[in-house]
Amino acid sequence: MAEPFEVRVADLAALRSYAGDGDVRADAVRLVVETASASLSLVPRPEWPALVSLRSRRAGDGVVLVARFKRPVPVADVVAEVGRQAVWPSVVARRPDRLDERVFNPIGFRPAWERGVVDLPPGPPTPELVASLRDAQGVLVSAPSPTVDALAMAGVPLVGAGYGEVDLDDPLAREEHSLVVRRAALDAHGSIDWQRSVSVVLATRRPEQLDFALAQVARQRGVDSLELVLAPHGFSPDPAAVRAAVPNASVRVVPAEADAFFGDVLNAAATAADGDVILKMDDDDWYAPDVVADLLRARAYSGAELVGMPAEFHYLAPLDLTVKRGHQTEFYAKFVAGGTMMLDREVLRSVGGFRRVRKFVDAQLLAAVTAAGGAVYRTHGLGYLLRRNESGHTWQVDMDYLLDPSRVERTWEGLTPSRLMEL
C-alpha cells in the first residue's frame, strides 16, 4: 500500500486558505491540522474516484485525516474540500484563558430527558462529561467551578445555588432556563468574540405591516453594530419615519418596483448592506429581543456558514391558537426558517445571492449553500413566532397540516409565545 501524500497546516484557518501543491496527484492523502478542537471529515465530490477508506483521529492538539481513493486524485482539491466542509469559521477572534465554545456548546441539547436531576459528577470539564449528562433532566450544583461553567455553556440545565427556581417538569420552562443560563455562560466564559456587524434585510410589499416589522428590529439588543436595509416592494415609505422607528440601527431604504422578482428585491437590499453578516427577517413574524445576538452566538460555536431558527412556534391567527411543533434544535440541519437565515455577506455573494424567483427564495438559498459545501445550523426556536393567516404567505399550507397531531407537540389558546419573546 502506497504511503499517503502528507499535507501539514497550522490550523483550520490555514486549512481553509490552503493554496495547494500544484498538480500533485495521489491515491492517498494524509492531512495534518496541528491545532484543531474537533475531528474532520470528508464527503467526496461526485467526480472523484471512489473513496476506499477515511480515518480521522485526534493527535495532540490537532487532527490527522487519512483518505484513500481507488485512483489518484488532485491533492489540492482534496485538501480544499476538507477545508470547505470544516465547520469552524476561517477567522476566529479568541480570548485566552477562557473555555472553548467549539468544545462546550449547546450542540446536541435534548428537550426531553431519560432520568431525573443528578448530582454534579467529579472531575474536570470534558466533552465526554457533557455528553454523559445530556439525558439528565438537570444537574444539581453547589458552587462555581470551571466544570459548572462548561456545563452552562453547553446548555445542560443547572439547578442549585445561584440558578433560581425552575419547573424542570415543564419541558418548555426547562429549555427556557437552559437558554438563559447558556447565554450568560457563553458571554462570560467563552473564548470567541462573536460580535459582528449585522445588516437586517427586510423586504415587504405590505404597507400595513411596516410599523409592526420595524418594531421587531427596534427590539433587538446586545449587538454592537446593527443596520436595517428596508426593501419596500411597490411602495415608498418616508425614510425619516423609518429611521425614527428604529433608533437602535442605522437605516437604508432600497425601494423596488411592484413587479420585481422577490429574489431581486432581496439581492438589491443585500448589495446595499454594510454589515459583515446578513440576516433576513420577515415582515409579519414576531422576534424576541435577543434573536440577532443568539444567531451570532450560534454562528460562533457552530462555525456553520448559515445559521437560523426553526419555525417551532406558530400563531394560527384565524383560530387564535398558538402551536408548538417540536422541531429538533441545536444541530446541523438541512432547513431553517427563512425569516431567520443569517450568513456572511461574502458567503451570500459566493453562492450567487438570492435566486431570481418569486417564491421559494429561502429554500433555494439553503440549497445553494449546502451544494457549495457549506454547513447549515439550526439553533433554538424560542425567539421566533411565525404568524399564519388565511393567505398572503409564500409558503402555502392549510391549517389541517399545521394541526396534524404527528407534527404538534403542544397548543395554547390565544397568542402564547415563549416567555423569552418578552411580548
PyMOL commands that set and color helices and strands:
alter all, ss='L'
color gray80, all
select helices_A, chain A and resi 12-16+75-85+127-132+146-153+171-189+207-218+239-245+262-272+291-302+317-319+338-340+345-350+361-371+399-402+419-421
alter helices_A, ss='H'
color red, helices_A
select strands_A, chain A and resi 5-11+25-35+51-59+62-74+115-119+136-141+158-160+197-204+225-232+250-253+277-281+286-287+306-308+313-316+321-324+331-332+342-344+376-378+384-388+410-413
alter strands_A, ss='S'
color yellow, strands_A
deselect
rebuild
show_as cartoon
